[in-house]
Amino acid sequence: MSRPIVISGPSGTGKSTLLKKLFAEYPKSFGFSVSSTTRAPRAGEVNGKDYNFVGVEGFKSMIKNNEFIEWAQFSGNYYGTTVASVKQVGETGKTCILDIDMQGVKSVKEVPELNARFLFVAPPSIDDLRKRLEGRGTETEESISKRLSAAEAELAYAKTGAHEKIIVNEDLDRAYKELKDFIFAEN
Ligand SMILES: Nc1ncnc2c1ncn2[C@@H]1O[C@H](COP(=O)(O)OP(=O)(O)OP(=O)(O)O)[C@@H](O)[C@H]1O
């Protein structure tokens, strides 16, 4: 089973952009884990594919059994990622990619059996990050401020050496090449 790759970095740093390129170039090699949730399935959502849909009691007993890498409650529903769901991606012959924040990185580190590899994507500067978030056109001024202060914490955490590789996403093609070099390196 290939080792899961954890990709983190401030919001707006270009993680989705890089992963989109990777999935487009290698459509069969990578996968995301399926999250578990107590919310009701929406029309067209498939159990085991979009989410693992579970009842509240079931979810609570999974928490007790330590099945989650991390879980949270949003607007009355539980959401989480199980250790099993990450392993399942590996069992299909794909490499699991986890696109998560600093808290998630810390949680994955608490599950040594996953044997994950950690990659951090940094912006060239906080100023560039602000410009990207503004340019993406998806954020209000308030949410940009929130993301920039979270970015400071993410960057400080990266400085502690928590990641095996830090890529500065300045020139996109160059950053993408560095991403592939890391992902496909023998490990
Ligand atoms: N190397 C780059 N140079 C300039 N702009 C970039 C670069 N990489 C990505 N961008 C742009 O920056 C914006 C943010 O990128 P993206 O949405 O991929 O960030 P993200 O890290 O996935 O953010 P989030 O964590 O909020 O999902 C997008 O508009 C994207 O087109």
The ligand as an ORCA input file, in Angstrom:
! r2SCAN-3c Opt
* xyz 0 1
  N       1.499     29.895     -8.790
  C       0.414     30.690     -8.799
  N       0.547     31.975     -9.217
  C      -0.537     32.790     -9.211
  N      -1.772     32.450     -8.839
  C      -1.972     31.187     -8.420
  C      -0.903     30.241     -8.379
  N      -1.392     29.062     -7.920
  C      -2.705     29.280     -7.689
  N      -3.077     30.537     -7.991
  C      -4.399     31.176     -7.850
  O      -4.600     31.457     -6.466
  C      -5.964     31.262     -6.087
  C      -6.042     30.297     -4.897
  O      -5.674     28.985     -5.331
  P      -6.448     27.670     -4.795
  O      -7.918     27.882     -4.817
  O      -5.875     26.519     -5.542
  O      -5.913     27.668     -3.259
  P      -6.134     26.582     -2.097
  O      -4.833     26.482     -1.395
  O      -6.706     25.328     -2.640
  O      -7.180     27.318     -1.171
  P      -8.288     26.690     -0.137
  O      -7.499     26.025      0.963
  O      -9.052     27.909      0.322
  O      -9.147     25.736     -0.930
  C      -6.701     30.745     -7.313
  O      -7.401     31.823     -7.902
  C      -5.561     30.247     -8.225
  O      -5.911     30.334     -9.581
*
